[in-house]
Amino acid sequence: MNFNEQEFKKIIRPHMRRCRAGDLEHNQRAAQWVKKLGVGRDDLYLIVTAAYVHDIGWRDVLPDKKITLDELIDHEEKANNNSEPNAREVLGQLDYSEEEIKTVLRIIKSADTRQTNQQDEEIMVDADNLSKLTIDHLKEKYQESEWPRMLELWKAEIPMRIRTKMGRKLYPELLVILEKRLEDYKK
């Protein structure tokens, strides 16, 4: 397949705008991390595709709304159940083969469940998690009162989710930067 990333972003944008506030921007950051973590892979376009749509299950669940941790927990299962049909709908309208669609769906599922069996899934899960470690992510997606809870959740859970060598190196560095940015923001 000849993957045109700019065209794909235009096509996926209206679907992702129907998701939670910040999902589009988060998915774009995740795609950038995929490119860094998966450099040189022949199937990189499939992991990048998955990154751009990995939160499409949130479409029409809590549209364009900054959420709380409790809302995330309450609606995550529904969103995860929506991932496959929503992604299949979008990818089916494009030039993806059935085999490519199945691969993208498998990679998305790894991001939803945070469970990996293959290297492409590890790249996606790490990209998803590393892309969260910015103040922009917090500002775009969560009510400000929830930021401390999200930070504590990420401190507790992300180290157990990270799978790649590069991800394990980058996580503590990104966490320190995020904590510093939050301290500066409060001033």
N, C-alpha and C positions, 0 to 999 in steps of 0.2 A: 504494500500500500504506500502511496505517496502522501505522507502526512504533512498537511499545511497547518502549522500551529496557529497562525494568525486567523485563518478562516475558521478553524475549529473553535477558537475562543469567541468569535462572533456568533457562531451557531449556538454555543452552550450558554452564552451570557443570559438570554431571556429565561432560560430554565433555572439557572442559578440565582437569578434575581428574585425568584419565587421561593427561595429558601430563607433561612434565618439571616438576619443582618450579618454581614461580614463573611458569609460562606464563599461568595465569589472571590473575594480578596484572599481568603485563607487558602482556597484551592489553587489560586495562582502562585502563592508562596510555596505551597507543597510541590507544585510542578517544577519550580525553580530548584528546590532541594532534590527532587528526583533526578534532574539533569546533573547535579553535582555528585550525587551518590551513585548514579548509574552510568557515568561517563564511559563511552566506548562500547556499550551493549548494543547488539543488533536489534533487540526488541525494545529499545528505550522509548520509542513512540507509543507503545502500548502502555507502559508504566506512566508516561506523561499524560496520556489520555485518561487513565484511571485517576490520576491526581486531579485533573480538571473536573472530574465528575464524581469524585468519591463521596461527596456529601449531597448528592442529588436526591437521596432518600428523604431529605428534609423538605423537599419541594412541597409547598402547600401545607406543611405541618405547623410551623410557627413562622409564617412568611414575614420577612423583613422586620423582625423583632429582635432586639437585644434581649437576651434571656438570662435566667438565673441558673445556678447549678442544679437546683431542684427541678426546674423545667427540663433541663438537659436529661437528667436521669429519668424523669417521668415519660419523656417522649422518644428516647433513644431507640427503644425496641421497635416502635412503630416506624421510625425513620429507617432503621436498618432493614426492616421488612420491605420497605418501599424501594430500596437501593436497586435491586435487580430489575424489577419491571420499569422503573423510571430510566435507568441507564440503558436498558435494552431498547426502549422506545426511541431514545435519542440516537443511539449508535446504529440502530436499524434503519434510520433515515439517511445514513451516510454510507460510505463505500467500505464499511468494515465487513469482513467475511464472518461467517458464523464462528469459526475457530478463533478469530481475533476478538469477537464479542465475548466469547466464553472466557478467554484469557483476561480481558479487562474486568469482567464480572468477578472472577476469582480474586484478582488483585484488590478490587473494591471490597470484597468480603473480608479480606485480611485486614484492611483498615477498619472496617466496622467491628470485627471481633478481636482485633489486635493479636491474632494468632497467625503464625507464619509457618509454611512448610518449604517454601522455595525462595531463592534469592530475590526474585522480582517482588515478592510479597514483603520481604525484609526491607527493601529499598522504599516501598510505599509506606509501610508503617513508620519507618524512621522519618521519612519526609513529612508525613502528617504530623508527627509529634514535634519535630524540630521547628516546623513552621508555626507552631503555637507559641513558641517562646519569644514573643515580641510584644511590646506594649501596644502596637497597632492591633494585634489580634485581640487583646483584651478590650481595647477601645471600641473596635468594630463589632464584637460579638456579644459582650457581656455587660450587664448593668454594672456601673462602677462599684456599687456596694458588694459585688460578688468577686472582685479581683483578688482579695486576699484568700478567699476559699479556693479559687481556681489555681492560684500559685501554690498553695499547700497541696492540692490534689496532684498537680504536675510534679512537685518535688517528690511525692510519695510514689506515684505510679509510673511516670515516664522512664526512670532508670530501669525498671523491670521490663519495659516494652522495647527498648532500643536493642537492635540486633546487629547492625553493621559496625565494623571497626571505626569508621569515620564518625558515625553517629555517637558512639560511646565517647569519642574524643571531643566532639562538638557540644554535646549536651551540657556538661558543667560550665563551659565557656559561655554559652548562650544564656544559661540560667543566671550567671553572675551579671551579665549585661542587662538582662531583664530586671533583676532586683535593683540594680543601680538606677535604671530608667524610672522604675516605680518610686524610688526614694526621691529622685529629682522632681518627679511629677507632683508629689505630695507637697513639695516646698512652695 
